[in-house]
Amino acid sequence: MSDTALSLTPTLVAMLALAAGTFLLRLSGPALRARFRLPERAEKLLEVSAVLLLAALAATSALTDDHAFTGPARPLGVLAGGVLAWRRAPFLAVVLAAAGTTALLRLAGVP
């Protein structure tokens, strides 16, 4: 056997183990949902926390790049897309408006 084949084997085993673990973790949610009942307040908090986590991720991505502020063009593009999404515009229109707003602002010299 060559050195490449030997070095790929642990990597392949690790990938298969992680894939199986991910599958089992995802399967455990619906399986355990039928057995356990959370209090209504806990369910509401979980729903709110998921939305807050997504909002924090979006804000971090929109406002920072390489640990520095991106400038106003990207957040304004995200704002334009967010307004269209809030108004229930089609997804393609939301993406094109966000990208177009950012591109036009940068073309105009806004960082």
LOLO-503584 format. One record per residue: residue number from 1; residue in one letter; x, z, y of N, C-alpha, C, CB in turn. Coordinates in pm, whole numbers, m for minus. Each point is the difference from the previous one (the first is absolute). Glycine has a CB too. Layout:
BEGIN
<node n="NUM" res="a" n_c1="X" n_c3="Z" n_c2="Y" ca_c1="X" ca_c3="Z" ca_c2="Y" c_c1="X" c_c3="Z" c_c2="Y" cb_c1="X" cb_c3="Z" cb_c2="Y"/>
...
END
This chain:
BEGIN
<node n="1" res="m" n_c1="83" n_c3="0" n_c2="m119" ca_c1="m83" ca_c3="0" ca_c2="119" c_c1="87" c_c3="0" c_c2="124" cb_c1="m181" cb_c3="120" cb_c2="m124"/>
<node n="2" res="s" n_c1="134" n_c3="m185" n_c2="227" ca_c1="78" ca_c3="m4" ca_c2="123" c_c1="m27" c_c3="125" c_c2="83" cb_c1="m6" cb_c3="m251" cb_c2="m2"/>
<node n="3" res="d" n_c1="90" n_c3="272" n_c2="104" ca_c1="m17" ca_c3="116" ca_c2="88" c_c1="m130" c_c3="m7" c_c2="78" cb_c1="248" cb_c3="18" cb_c2="17"/>
<node n="4" res="t" n_c1="m291" n_c3="m139" n_c2="17" ca_c1="m123" ca_c3="m16" ca_c2="77" c_c1="m121" c_c3="44" c_c2="m81" cb_c1="105" cb_c3="m190" cb_c2="124"/>
<node n="5" res="a" n_c1="m108" n_c3="155" n_c2="m251" ca_c1="m112" ca_c3="38" ca_c2="m85" c_c1="m6" c_c3="152" c_c2="m18" cb_c1="16" cb_c3="m220" cb_c2="m119"/>
<node n="6" res="l" n_c1="100" n_c3="283" n_c2="108" ca_c1="3" ca_c3="145" ca_c2="m14" c_c1="m42" c_c3="71" c_c2="126" cb_c1="180" cb_c3="m26" cb_c2="m166"/>
<node n="7" res="s" n_c1="m146" n_c3="m28" n_c2="282" ca_c1="m35" ca_c3="66" ca_c2="126" c_c1="m147" c_c3="m23" c_c2="36" cb_c1="237" cb_c3="m28" cb_c2="76"/>
<node n="8" res="l" n_c1="m299" n_c3="m78" n_c2="m128" ca_c1="m140" ca_c3="m26" ca_c2="28" c_c1="m93" c_c3="86" c_c2="m85" cb_c1="62" cb_c3="m232" cb_c2="62"/>
<node n="9" res="t" n_c1="m16" n_c3="276" n_c2="m177" ca_c1="m86" ca_c3="77" ca_c2="m89" c_c1="m47" c_c3="131" c_c2="64" cb_c1="121" cb_c3="m101" cb_c2="m192"/>
<node n="10" res="p" n_c1="m36" n_c3="185" n_c2="250" ca_c1="m52" ca_c3="121" ca_c2="64" c_c1="m93" c_c3="m30" c_c2="118" cb_c1="209" cb_c3="116" cb_c2="m69"/>
<node n="11" res="t" n_c1="m180" n_c3="m223" n_c2="140" ca_c1="m85" ca_c3="m39" ca_c2="112" c_c1="m138" c_c3="m41" c_c2="m50" cb_c1="202" cb_c3="m73" cb_c2="129"/>
<node n="12" res="l" n_c1="m204" n_c3="m5" n_c2="m236" ca_c1="m127" ca_c3="m43" ca_c2="m57" c_c1="m79" c_c3="118" c_c2="m54" cb_c1="102" cb_c3="m221" cb_c2="m57"/>
<node n="13" res="v" n_c1="m35" n_c3="313" n_c2="m10" ca_c1="m67" ca_c3="119" ca_c2="m51" c_c1="m57" c_c3="83" c_c2="115" cb_c1="154" cb_c3="3" cb_c2="m199"/>
<node n="14" res="a" n_c1="m78" n_c3="12" n_c2="306" ca_c1="m48" ca_c3="76" ca_c2="115" c_c1="m120" c_c3="m68" c_c2="64" cb_c1="232" cb_c3="85" cb_c2="40"/>
<node n="15" res="m" n_c1="m228" n_c3="m217" n_c2="m29" ca_c1="m113" ca_c3="m73" ca_c2="58" c_c1="m125" c_c3="15" c_c2="m85" cb_c1="160" cb_c3="m163" cb_c2="100"/>
<node n="16" res="l" n_c1="m146" n_c3="153" n_c2="m231" ca_c1="m115" ca_c3="14" ca_c2="m89" c_c1="m56" c_c3="142" c_c2="5" cb_c1="94" cb_c3="m179" cb_c2="m148"/>
<node n="17" res="a" n_c1="m6" n_c3="278" n_c2="155" ca_c1="m45" ca_c3="139" ca_c2="8" c_c1="m75" c_c3="25" c_c2="132" cb_c1="196" cb_c3="72" cb_c2="m143"/>
<node n="18" res="l" n_c1="m145" n_c3="m125" n_c2="253" ca_c1="m68" ca_c3="16" ca_c2="128" c_c1="m134" c_c3="m73" c_c2="2" cb_c1="224" cb_c3="23" cb_c2="111"/>
<node n="19" res="a" n_c1="m228" n_c3="m141" n_c2="m172" ca_c1="m126" ca_c3="m74" ca_c2="m7" c_c1="m103" c_c3="76" c_c2="m82" cb_c1="125" cb_c3="m216" cb_c2="21"/>
<node n="20" res="a" n_c1="m83" n_c3="271" n_c2="m135" ca_c1="m93" ca_c3="78" ca_c2="m83" c_c1="m45" c_c3="125" c_c2="73" cb_c1="111" cb_c3="m86" cb_c2="m208"/>
<node n="21" res="g" n_c1="m21" n_c3="154" n_c2="277" ca_c1="m36" ca_c3="119" ca_c2="76" c_c1="m98" c_c3="m31" c_c2="111" cb_c1="222" cb_c3="97" cb_c2="m53"/>
<node n="22" res="t" n_c1="m200" n_c3="m207" n_c2="122" ca_c1="m91" ca_c3="m41" ca_c2="107" c_c1="m138" c_c3="m31" c_c2="m57" cb_c1="192" cb_c3="m92" cb_c2="131"/>
<node n="23" res="f" n_c1="m195" n_c3="21" n_c2="m242" ca_c1="m128" ca_c3="m32" ca_c2="m63" c_c1="m75" c_c3="126" c_c2="m41" cb_c1="96" cb_c3="m217" cb_c2="m81"/>
<node n="24" res="l" n_c1="m25" n_c3="311" n_c2="18" ca_c1="m64" ca_c3="124" ca_c2="m44" c_c1="m48" c_c3="84" c_c2="118" cb_c1="145" cb_c3="m3" cb_c2="m205"/>
<node n="25" res="l" n_c1="m67" n_c3="5" n_c2="312" ca_c1="m41" ca_c3="75" ca_c2="118" c_c1="m126" c_c3="m59" c_c2="61" cb_c1="239" cb_c3="62" cb_c2="43"/>
<node n="26" res="r" n_c1="m245" n_c3="m194" n_c2="m36" ca_c1="m119" ca_c3="m66" ca_c2="54" c_c1="m120" c_c3="19" c_c2="m92" cb_c1="147" cb_c3="m168" cb_c2="113"/>
<node n="27" res="l" n_c1="m124" n_c3="169" n_c2="m242" ca_c1="m107" ca_c3="20" ca_c2="m96" c_c1="m52" c_c3="144" c_c2="3" cb_c1="100" cb_c3="m178" cb_c2="m143"/>
<node n="28" res="s" n_c1="m15" n_c3="272" n_c2="177" ca_c1="m41" ca_c3="140" ca_c2="m1" c_c1="m102" c_c3="31" c_c2="110" cb_c1="224" cb_c3="59" cb_c2="m92"/>
<node n="29" res="g" n_c1="m222" n_c3="m132" n_c2="202" ca_c1="m96" ca_c3="24" ca_c2="107" c_c1="m144" c_c3="m14" c_c2="m47" cb_c1="169" cb_c3="m80" cb_c2="161"/>
<node n="30" res="p" n_c1="m210" n_c3="m37" n_c2="m208" ca_c1="m138" ca_c3="m15" ca_c2="m49" c_c1="m31" c_c3="89" c_c2="m120" cb_c1="5" cb_c3="m233" cb_c2="84"/>
<node n="31" res="a" n_c1="95" n_c3="256" n_c2="m171" ca_c1="m24" ca_c3="83" ca_c2="m118" c_c1="m25" c_c3="145" c_c2="38" cb_c1="143" cb_c3="m155" cb_c2="m136"/>
<node n="32" res="l" n_c1="m69" n_c3="206" n_c2="231" ca_c1="m17" ca_c3="140" ca_c2="41" c_c1="m114" c_c3="18" c_c2="98" cb_c1="242" cb_c3="33" cb_c2="m37"/>
<node n="33" res="r" n_c1="m281" n_c3="m138" n_c2="105" ca_c1="m109" ca_c3="9" ca_c2="98" c_c1="m130" c_c3="45" c_c2="m65" cb_c1="109" cb_c3="m181" cb_c2="135"/>
<node n="34" res="a" n_c1="m131" n_c3="139" n_c2="m260" ca_c1="m122" ca_c3="38" ca_c2="m70" c_c1="4" c_c3="147" c_c2="m44" cb_c1="m26" cb_c3="m238" cb_c2="m76"/>
<node n="35" res="r" n_c1="146" n_c3="294" n_c2="60" ca_c1="11" ca_c3="137" ca_c2="m51" c_c1="4" c_c3="106" c_c2="110" cb_c1="119" cb_c3="m94" cb_c2="m193"/>
<node n="36" res="f" n_c1="m65" n_c3="59" n_c2="308" ca_c1="17" ca_c3="97" ca_c2="107" c_c1="m86" c_c3="m39" c_c2="120" cb_c1="234" cb_c3="50" cb_c2="m79"/>
<node n="37" res="r" n_c1="m290" n_c3="50" n_c2="140" ca_c1="m81" ca_c3="m23" ca_c2="120" c_c1="59" c_c3="81" c_c2="114" cb_c1="m209" cb_c3="m44" cb_c2="m137"/>
<node n="38" res="l" n_c1="252" n_c3="m25" n_c2="241" ca_c1="54" ca_c3="69" ca_c2="117" c_c1="m115" c_c3="44" c_c2="90" cb_c1="213" cb_c3="m135" cb_c2="m14"/>
<node n="39" res="p" n_c1="m191" n_c3="241" n_c2="88" ca_c1="m103" ca_c3="39" ca_c2="98" c_c1="m17" c_c3="m112" c_c2="105" cb_c1="56" cb_c3="246" cb_c2="m35"/>
<node n="40" res="e" n_c1="m175" n_c3="m252" n_c2="92" ca_c1="m31" ca_c3="m108" ca_c2="95" c_c1="97" c_c3="0" c_c2="118" cb_c1="m241" cb_c3="15" cb_c2="m68"/>
<node n="41" res="r" n_c1="278" n_c3="103" n_c2="115" ca_c1="94" ca_c3="10" ca_c2="113" c_c1="136" c_c3="m58" c_c2="m37" cb_c1="m120" cb_c3="205" cb_c2="82"/>
<node n="42" res="a" n_c1="166" n_c3="m180" n_c2="m203" ca_c1="129" ca_c3="m54" ca_c2="m45" c_c1="m6" c_c3="m152" c_c2="m10" cb_c1="46" cb_c3="212" cb_c2="m127"/>
<node n="43" res="e" n_c1="m158" n_c3="m265" n_c2="80" ca_c1="m14" ca_c3="m146" ca_c2="m8" c_c1="4" c_c3="m62" c_c2="139" cb_c1="m135" cb_c3="25" cb_c2="m209"/>
<node n="44" res="k" n_c1="67" n_c3="36" n_c2="306" ca_c1="2" ca_c3="m51" ca_c2="137" c_c1="142" c_c3="4" c_c2="57" cb_c1="m238" cb_c3="79" cb_c2="33"/>
<node n="45" res="l" n_c1="309" n_c3="32" n_c2="m59" ca_c1="137" ca_c3="12" ca_c2="50" c_c1="91" c_c3="m105" c_c2="m63" cb_c1="m35" cb_c3="245" cb_c2="34"/>
<node n="46" res="l" n_c1="16" n_c3="m275" n_c2="m161" ca_c1="80" ca_c3="m104" ca_c2="m65" c_c1="m27" c_c3="m138" c_c2="60" cb_c1="m2" cb_c3="136" cb_c2="m211"/>
<node n="47" res="e" n_c1="m125" n_c3="m164" n_c2="241" ca_c1="m34" ca_c3="m128" ca_c2="63" c_c1="64" c_c3="m11" c_c2="137" cb_c1="m217" cb_c3="m4" cb_c2="m125"/>
<node n="48" res="v" n_c1="206" n_c3="110" n_c2="205" ca_c1="57" ca_c3="m1" ca_c2="135" c_c1="153" c_c3="m10" c_c2="m8" cb_c1="m195" cb_c3="137" cb_c2="86"/>
<node n="49" res="s" n_c1="256" n_c3="m67" n_c2="m180" ca_c1="146" ca_c3="m3" ca_c2="m10" c_c1="50" c_c3="m139" c_c2="m38" cb_c1="m1" cb_c3="242" cb_c2="m64"/>
<node n="50" res="a" n_c1="m72" n_c3="m313" n_c2="m19" ca_c1="40" ca_c3="m137" ca_c2="m36" c_c1="m4" c_c3="m91" c_c2="122" cb_c1="m87" cb_c3="35" cb_c2="m233"/>
<node n="51" res="v" n_c1="m16" n_c3="m22" n_c2="315" ca_c1="m11" ca_c3="m81" ca_c2="122" c_c1="111" c_c3="36" c_c2="98" cb_c1="m250" cb_c3="m17" cb_c2="m32"/>
<node n="52" res="l" n_c1="277" n_c3="146" n_c2="47" ca_c1="106" ca_c3="43" ca_c2="91" c_c1="137" c_c3="m48" c_c2="m46" cb_c1="m136" cb_c3="200" cb_c2="59"/>
<node n="53" res="l" n_c1="160" n_c3="m196" n_c2="m188" ca_c1="128" ca_c3="m48" ca_c2="m52" c_c1="17" c_c3="m149" c_c2="26" cb_c1="m6" cb_c3="179" cb_c2="m176"/>
<node n="54" res="l" n_c1="m99" n_c3="m255" n_c2="156" ca_c1="6" ca_c3="m144" ca_c2="28" c_c1="20" c_c3="m26" c_c2="148" cb_c1="m147" cb_c3="m42" cb_c2="m197"/>
<node n="55" res="a" n_c1="80" n_c3="119" n_c2="283" ca_c1="16" ca_c3="m16" ca_c2="144" c_c1="142" c_c3="35" c_c2="44" cb_c1="m243" cb_c3="51" cb_c2="32"/>
<node n="56" res="a" n_c1="300" n_c3="54" n_c2="m90" ca_c1="137" ca_c3="38" ca_c2="34" c_c1="99" c_c3="m108" c_c2="m43" cb_c1="m63" cb_c3="241" cb_c2="m23"/>
<node n="57" res="l" n_c1="41" n_c3="m299" n_c2="m93" ca_c1="87" ca_c3="m108" ca_c2="m47" c_c1="m10" c_c3="m121" c_c2="92" cb_c1="m26" cb_c3="81" cb_c2="m236"/>
<node n="58" res="a" n_c1="m96" n_c3="m116" n_c2="276" ca_c1="m19" ca_c3="m113" ca_c2="91" c_c1="65" c_c3="27" c_c2="135" cb_c1="m214" cb_c3="m57" cb_c2="m117"/>
<node n="59" res="a" n_c1="198" n_c3="178" n_c2="169" ca_c1="60" ca_c3="34" ca_c2="130" c_c1="152" c_c3="m4" c_c2="m7" cb_c1="m199" cb_c3="143" cb_c2="53"/>
<node n="60" res="t" n_c1="254" n_c3="m89" n_c2="m160" ca_c1="146" ca_c3="m1" ca_c2="m14" c_c1="52" c_c3="m143" c_c2="m9" cb_c1="m10" cb_c3="222" cb_c2="m116"/>
<node n="61" res="s" n_c1="m58" n_c3="m306" n_c2="41" ca_c1="43" ca_c3="m139" ca_c2="m14" c_c1="m16" c_c3="m78" c_c2="131" cb_c1="m62" cb_c3="9" cb_c2="m241"/>
<node n="62" res="a" n_c1="m42" n_c3="23" n_c2="315" ca_c1="m27" ca_c3="m74" ca_c2="124" c_c1="90" c_c3="44" c_c2="114" cb_c1="m234" cb_c3="m27" cb_c2="m75"/>
<node n="63" res="l" n_c1="273" n_c3="152" n_c2="77" ca_c1="71" ca_c3="53" ca_c2="116" c_c1="150" c_c3="10" c_c2="m15" cb_c1="m202" cb_c3="124" cb_c2="47"/>
<node n="64" res="t" n_c1="253" n_c3="m123" n_c2="m169" ca_c1="144" ca_c3="19" ca_c2="m18" c_c1="61" c_c3="m111" c_c2="m83" cb_c1="m33" cb_c3="245" cb_c2="17"/>
<node n="65" res="d" n_c1="160" n_c3="m270" n_c2="11" ca_c1="79" ca_c3="m94" ca_c2="m77" c_c1="143" c_c3="50" c_c2="3" cb_c1="m154" cb_c3="m197" cb_c2="53"/>
<node n="66" res="d" n_c1="208" n_c3="230" n_c2="m167" ca_c1="137" ca_c3="52" ca_c2="m10" c_c1="17" c_c3="127" c_c2="83" cb_c1="85" cb_c3="m234" cb_c2="m38"/>
<node n="67" res="h" n_c1="m182" n_c3="324" n_c2="27" ca_c1="1" ca_c3="131" ca_c2="67" c_c1="m3" c_c3="m9" c_c2="152" cb_c1="124" cb_c3="87" cb_c2="m194"/>
<node n="68" res="a" n_c1="m176" n_c3="m194" n_c2="247" ca_c1="m12" ca_c3="m15" ca_c2="146" c_c1="m135" c_c3="m64" c_c2="32" cb_c1="253" cb_c3="m22" cb_c2="25"/>
<node n="69" res="f" n_c1="m298" n_c3="42" n_c2="99" ca_c1="m126" ca_c3="m58" ca_c2="44" c_c1="10" c_c3="m152" c_c2="1" cb_c1="m49" cb_c3="204" cb_c2="139"/>
<node n="70" res="t" n_c1="m53" n_c3="m271" n_c2="m185" ca_c1="5" ca_c3="m146" ca_c2="m12" c_c1="m23" c_c3="m72" c_c2="132" cb_c1="m79" cb_c3="25" cb_c2="m231"/>
<node n="71" res="g" n_c1="26" n_c3="43" n_c2="329" ca_c1="m41" ca_c3="m65" ca_c2="124" c_c1="m151" c_c3="m20" c_c2="m6" cb_c1="226" cb_c3="m116" cb_c2="27"/>
<node n="72" res="p" n_c1="m286" n_c3="76" n_c2="82" ca_c1="m147" ca_c3="m6" ca_c2="5" c_c1="m62" c_c3="m121" c_c2="m72" cb_c1="18" cb_c3="119" cb_c2="213"/>
<node n="73" res="a" n_c1="57" n_c3="m224" n_c2="m244" ca_c1="m62" ca_c3="m120" ca_c2="m57" c_c1="m62" c_c3="27" c_c2="m136" cb_c1="166" cb_c3="m138" cb_c2="125"/>
<node n="74" res="r" n_c1="m96" n_c3="202" n_c2="m215" ca_c1="m53" ca_c3="24" ca_c2="m134" c_c1="m121" c_c3="94" c_c2="2" cb_c1="229" cb_c3="m36" cb_c2="m91"/>
<node n="75" res="p" n_c1="m222" n_c3="151" n_c2="161" ca_c1="m121" ca_c3="85" ca_c2="4" c_c1="m121" c_c3="m69" c_c2="63" cb_c1="151" cb_c3="196" cb_c2="14"/>
<node n="76" res="l" n_c1="m129" n_c3="m280" n_c2="86" ca_c1="m112" ca_c3="m72" ca_c2="60" c_c1="m58" c_c3="m101" c_c2="m98" cb_c1="101" cb_c3="32" cb_c2="227"/>
<node n="77" res="g" n_c1="m15" n_c3="m96" n_c2="m307" ca_c1="m50" ca_c3="m90" ca_c2="m104" c_c1="m81" c_c3="74" c_c2="m104" cb_c1="197" cb_c3="m147" cb_c2="37"/>
<node n="78" res="v" n_c1="m147" n_c3="264" n_c2="m78" ca_c1="m75" ca_c3="82" ca_c2="m96" c_c1="m133" c_c3="44" c_c2="60" cb_c1="216" cb_c3="80" cb_c2="m103"/>
<node n="79" res="l" n_c1="m214" n_c3="m45" n_c2="231" ca_c1="m124" ca_c3="40" ca_c2="68" c_c1="m101" c_c3="m116" c_c2="1" cb_c1="131" cb_c3="161" cb_c2="144"/>
<node n="80" res="a" n_c1="m84" n_c3="m282" n_c2="m115" ca_c1="m89" ca_c3="m117" ca_c2="m1" c_c1="m60" c_c3="m21" c_c2="m139" cb_c1="135" cb_c3="m105" cb_c2="184"/>
<node n="81" res="g" n_c1="m52" n_c3="115" n_c2="m286" ca_c1="m51" ca_c3="m14" ca_c2="m137" c_c1="m95" c_c3="113" c_c2="m36" cb_c1="210" cb_c3="m117" cb_c2="m63"/>
<node n="82" res="g" n_c1="m178" n_c3="239" n_c2="107" ca_c1="m86" ca_c3="114" ca_c2="m29" c_c1="m138" c_c3="m13" c_c2="63" cb_c1="204" cb_c3="140" cb_c2="m15"/>
<node n="83" res="v" n_c1="m207" n_c3="m190" n_c2="138" ca_c1="m129" ca_c3="m20" ca_c2="68" c_c1="m84" c_c3="m103" c_c2="m76" cb_c1="105" cb_c3="59" cb_c2="222"/>
<node n="84" res="l" n_c1="m41" n_c3="m167" n_c2="m264" ca_c1="m75" ca_c3="m102" ca_c2="m75" c_c1="m45" c_c3="53" c_c2="m136" cb_c1="132" cb_c3="m178" cb_c2="116"/>
<node n="85" res="a" n_c1="m48" n_c3="257" n_c2="m181" ca_c1="m40" ca_c3="59" ca_c2="m128" c_c1="m117" c_c3="97" c_c2="19" cb_c1="236" cb_c3="m23" cb_c2="m85"/>
<node n="86" res="w" n_c1="m231" n_c3="99" n_c2="192" ca_c1="m108" ca_c3="93" ca_c2="31" c_c1="m131" c_c3="m75" c_c2="26" cb_c1="167" cb_c3="162" cb_c2="96"/>
<node n="87" res="r" n_c1="m155" n_c3="m280" n_c2="m35" ca_c1="m117" ca_c3="m83" ca_c2="28" c_c1="m41" c_c3="m84" c_c2="m122" cb_c1="69" cb_c3="m7" cb_c2="241"/>
<node n="88" res="r" n_c1="m3" n_c3="33" n_c2="m355" ca_c1="m29" ca_c3="m65" ca_c2="m129" c_c1="25" c_c3="m151" c_c2="2" cb_c1="m169" cb_c3="178" cb_c2="m41"/>
<node n="89" res="a" n_c1="278" n_c3="m217" n_c2="105" ca_c1="40" ca_c3="m140" ca_c2="m2" c_c1="59" c_c3="m32" c_c2="m138" cb_c1="44" cb_c3="0" cb_c2="252"/>
<node n="90" res="p" n_c1="m42" n_c3="m126" n_c2="m290" ca_c1="63" ca_c3="m37" ca_c2="m127" c_c1="148" c_c3="39" c_c2="m3" cb_c1="m164" cb_c3="m190" cb_c2="m23"/>
<node n="91" res="f" n_c1="212" n_c3="223" n_c2="m95" ca_c1="137" ca_c3="48" ca_c2="m15" c_c1="102" c_c3="m100" c_c2="56" cb_c1="m72" cb_c3="127" cb_c2="m202"/>
<node n="92" res="l" n_c1="53" n_c3="m255" n_c2="175" ca_c1="94" ca_c3="m100" ca_c2="50" c_c1="3" c_c3="0" c_c2="153" cb_c1="m41" cb_c3="m139" cb_c2="m204"/>
<node n="93" res="a" n_c1="m73" n_c3="155" n_c2="267" ca_c1="m5" ca_c3="5" ca_c2="147" c_c1="73" c_c3="123" c_c2="52" cb_c1="m220" cb_c3="m123" cb_c2="m3"/>
<node n="94" res="v" n_c1="206" n_c3="235" n_c2="m66" ca_c1="69" ca_c3="124" ca_c2="40" c_c1="151" c_c3="m19" c_c2="m5" cb_c1="m194" cb_c3="137" cb_c2="m85"/>
<node n="95" res="v" n_c1="242" n_c3="m191" n_c2="m25" ca_c1="145" ca_c3="m19" ca_c2="m18" c_c1="54" c_c3="m101" c_c2="101" cb_c1="m22" cb_c3="54" cb_c2="m244"/>
<node n="96" res="l" n_c1="m48" n_c3="m165" n_c2="261" ca_c1="46" ca_c3="m102" ca_c2="95" c_c1="m3" c_c3="51" c_c2="144" cb_c1="m83" cb_c3="m176" cb_c2="m156"/>
<node n="97" res="a" n_c1="m17" n_c3="254" n_c2="191" ca_c1="m7" ca_c3="54" ca_c2="136" c_c1="113" c_c3="100" c_c2="25" cb_c1="m248" cb_c3="m33" cb_c2="m1"/>
<node n="98" res="a" n_c1="275" n_c3="119" n_c2="m97" ca_c1="108" ca_c3="98" ca_c2="16" c_c1="135" c_c3="m69" c_c2="12" cb_c1="m134" cb_c3="167" cb_c2="m131"/>
<node n="99" res="a" n_c1="160" n_c3="m262" n_c2="41" ca_c1="127" ca_c3="m71" ca_c2="4" c_c1="11" c_c3="m87" c_c2="125" cb_c1="6" cb_c3="0" cb_c2="m250"/>
<node n="100" res="g" n_c1="m115" n_c3="m66" n_c2="287" ca_c1="1" ca_c3="m85" ca_c2="119" c_c1="19" c_c3="79" c_c2="128" cb_c1="m147" cb_c3="m158" cb_c2="m119"/>
<node n="101" res="t" n_c1="82" n_c3="273" n_c2="130" ca_c1="17" ca_c3="84" ca_c2="118" c_c1="144" c_c3="45" c_c2="14" cb_c1="m237" cb_c3="77" cb_c2="m21"/>
<node n="102" res="t" n_c1="294" n_c3="m30" n_c2="m90" ca_c1="139" ca_c3="45" ca_c2="3" c_c1="93" c_c3="m116" c_c2="35" cb_c1="m53" cb_c3="177" cb_c2="m172"/>
<node n="103" res="a" n_c1="31" n_c3="m293" n_c2="112" ca_c1="86" ca_c3="m115" ca_c2="26" c_c1="m10" c_c3="m47" c_c2="144" cb_c1="m26" cb_c3="m67" cb_c2="m238"/>
<node n="104" res="l" n_c1="m94" n_c3="62" n_c2="293" ca_c1="m17" ca_c3="m44" ca_c2="138" c_c1="64" c_c3="100" c_c2="99" cb_c1="m213" cb_c3="m118" cb_c2="m68"/>
<node n="105" res="l" n_c1="197" n_c3="246" n_c2="40" ca_c1="63" ca_c3="99" ca_c2="86" c_c1="152" c_c3="m9" c_c2="m4" cb_c1="m195" cb_c3="148" cb_c2="m37"/>
<node n="106" res="r" n_c1="249" n_c3="m170" n_c2="m81" ca_c1="146" ca_c3="m13" ca_c2="m10" c_c1="47" c_c3="m130" c_c2="63" cb_c1="m2" cb_c3="135" cb_c2="m211"/>
<node n="107" res="l" n_c1="m78" n_c3="m239" n_c2="201" ca_c1="34" ca_c3="m125" ca_c2="66" c_c1="0" c_c3="16" c_c2="151" cb_c1="m98" cb_c3="m126" cb_c2="m191"/>
<node n="108" res="a" n_c1="11" n_c3="214" n_c2="241" ca_c1="m8" ca_c3="26" ca_c2="143" c_c1="111" c_c3="97" c_c2="47" cb_c1="m248" cb_c3="m41" cb_c2="m13"/>
<node n="109" res="g" n_c1="328" n_c3="89" n_c2="m80" ca_c1="111" ca_c3="86" ca_c2="37" c_c1="m25" c_c3="149" c_c2="m18" cb_c1="60" cb_c3="m175" cb_c2="159"/>
<node n="110" res="v" n_c1="m176" n_c3="210" n_c2="m211" ca_c1="m28" ca_c3="142" ca_c2="m26" c_c1="73" c_c3="39" c_c2="m127" cb_c1="m227" cb_c3="m13" cb_c2="112"/>
<node n="111" res="p" n_c1="305" n_c3="120" n_c2="m109" ca_c1="78" ca_c3="38" ca_c2="m122" c_c1="m89" c_c3="48" c_c2="m113" cb_c1="190" cb_c3="60" cb_c2="145"/>
END
